[in-house]
Amino acid sequence: MAEPALRRATYEDVLNAPPHQVAQVLDGELHVHPRPAPSHVMAAAVLGMELGSPFQQGRGGPGGWWIFDEPELHLGPEPDILVPDLGGWRMERMPDLPTTAYFTLAPDWVCEVLSESTRRIDRGAKMRIYARERVPHVWLVDPIDQTLEVFRLDGTTYRFVASHEGEVTAAVEPFDVIELELARLWGKRS
């Protein structure tokens, strides 16, 4: 007897997920995980603040970017529905914000903050989808190991560019006109 065809998850499945969960559709499969732990939230929030002022507001930096916390992305024809911790678009590519509750234009940069419940899909399915959609830059931040890994799209796959660890100060592409104090991401004062 043949196995019944699996039903592809839809946006309705995402909308019906419990409100205290993060729901995504990756390769047609619904992934639901709990809201992140405080160390995860700290890293994402501080990084958003550190990049938002110089790159979105133009204070102490060049401006020219939209930087968003947890933007909902609908990418591809079916579509895949992803929620990176942070996403950034160059204003020259997206001069106006969409009127929908989600984005259909792939970002120019995404950051995934790794946790035990998301590490596998962040490094696997989500990286493959970002490559398919030609997202030029991906950062993977691990607040437990205190690392920031940098990847750049090279053809159809990502090339590892750099890893920054601990409490260093680093200039990190594509935002390398400023230096980030990584200690702040880990909740430490400099």
N, C-alpha and C positions, 0 to 999 in steps of 0.2 A: 504494500500500500504506500502510495507516495505521500511524502510530508506535505502538509498544507503550506502554501506560500506565506511567508512572514509579511505582516502588514507594515508598510513604511510609516514611521512616526511622522506626525504632522505638527503644524503650529498649534492646532487645537490641543494636542497632548501637552505642549509646553505651557499653554495658558491654563490647563487643568491641573498642573502640578501644584503641590501644597505651597502656600506662600512663603514658608520658611526654608524652601529648597531652591536650588538653582537647576533649571532644566535646560537641556540642549539637545539638538538632534544632529548626530554625527553619522554620516554614511547611512542615513535612514533609521538609525537606532536611537531611541530615547535614552539619555543619560541624566540621572537625577542625583544630586549630591547635596549634603548639608551646606548651609551658609558657612563661610570660612571662619577659622579661629582668629583670635585677636592678633597674633603675630603676622598672619597673612594680611589681615585688614590694615595693620600698621604699615607694612611694606608698600602695599598698593596706594594707600592714602598719601603717604609721604612722597612717594615717587610722583603721583599725580600733581601734588602741590609744587614740588621742585621743578617739574617740567612745564606746568601750566603758566607760571608767571613769566618766564623768559620766552617761551615758544608760542603760547596762545595770547598772552596779554602784551608781549613785547617789552616787559620790564626786565632789564638786564640781559636781554637776548634779542634775537632777530624777529621774533613773532612768526607769523605765517603758517601756524598749525592750529588745528582743532584737537584738543586732548580731552578724552572722555573716560570716566570711570564706568566699567561694566557696560559698554555699548552692546546692544543686541544686534548681531550681524545675521542677515539672511543672504547666504552666498551660494551661487550655483543655480542650476535650472530647477532643482526639485524642492526646495533649497535645503542646504545644511543650515542649522541655526546654532550659532556659537555666541558665547558671552565671555570674551577675554576680560581679564582684570582691568586692563587699560587699552585704549586704542587711539591712534592718532592719524589724522588726515592732513595733508598739505592743503592749505586754503586754495592754492592754484588749481588743484584737482577737484576740490569740493568747495566752491565759493559760497554756496548757500546750503544751509542745513536742510535735511529732508523734513517733510511734513508728517511722515509716518513715525511710529514708535520704535522703528528699527532702521538700520542702514543696509542698503543693497550694494553700495559701492565698497569694495574691499579697502581696508585701511592701508596706509603707507608704513605703519608700524603697529605692532601689538606687543603687549607684555602679559605673560602668564605667570602668576605667582603660584608656585608649586605647593601642593599639600598632599598628604597621604591619599586622600580620596580622589584627587585629580591628576596626580603625577603621570600616570600611564597614558591617559587620553591627551593631556597637554603635550607630551613628548611624541605621541603617536598620531592618532587620528587628526587632532587639531593642526599639528605641524604639516601633515599631508594636505589638508584642506587649504591652509594658508599658502602653501607652495602652489597648489592648483590655481588659486585665485591671484597669484603673483604679488603677495604681500612682500615688499622688499626687505623689511627688517623685523626680526622676532627676538624678544628678550625673554629669558626664563630666569625668574628670581626665586631663590630658595631661602626663606627666612630662617629656617632651622639650621641649615648648613652655612648660611650667610654668604651666598654666592649669587652673582649675576652673570649669566651666560649670554653671549651676543652671537646672533646668527644673521647672515646676509644671504638673500636669494642669489643663487648662481645657476642660471639656466632653469631647470625644473626642480632643483633640490636646494636645501640650505647648506651653506658652508659655515662651519664654526669659525668665528672671528676672534673672540677673546673671552676670557673668564676673569672676573674680578672677585676677590674674596675678602671677607672680614671687614675691617674698618678703613679700607683704603679710600682715597679720593681718585676718581677716574673720569676721563673724558670719553664718553661712550657714543658711538654712532647710532643713529643719525643726529644725535643731539650733542655732538662733541665740541661745540663752541662754548660750552660751559663744563664745569667739573661737578660731579655728584659726590657728596660725602656719603658713602654707603652706610656708615654707622647710624645715620639718621633712619635708614630703612629698617634697621634692626631695633629701633626704639632707644638708641643710645644718644646721649648729648655729646656734641663735639667740643 
